[in-house]
Amino acid sequence: MAGKAKQLIDSIIAQRSKGNPSVAKVVKAKFILKGINPDDFGATSADDPAVIGQLQALAKELGVTV
């Protein structure tokens, strides 16, 4: 299913930031530090299993359920 990475990114950001834009920026910066640019993914982006694995590991590290 295309766009799964984008769904994971949006879910992680929403759960961590709880609507606070400042926290959302910090979470996005965390993605970038881990080598994932959230702006590179869209609803039609191909799903790379390696990226999905990285996102799931990051979600676990941040204490987010995906």
Order of alpha helices (4+ residues) and beta strands (2+ residues): alpha-alpha-alpha
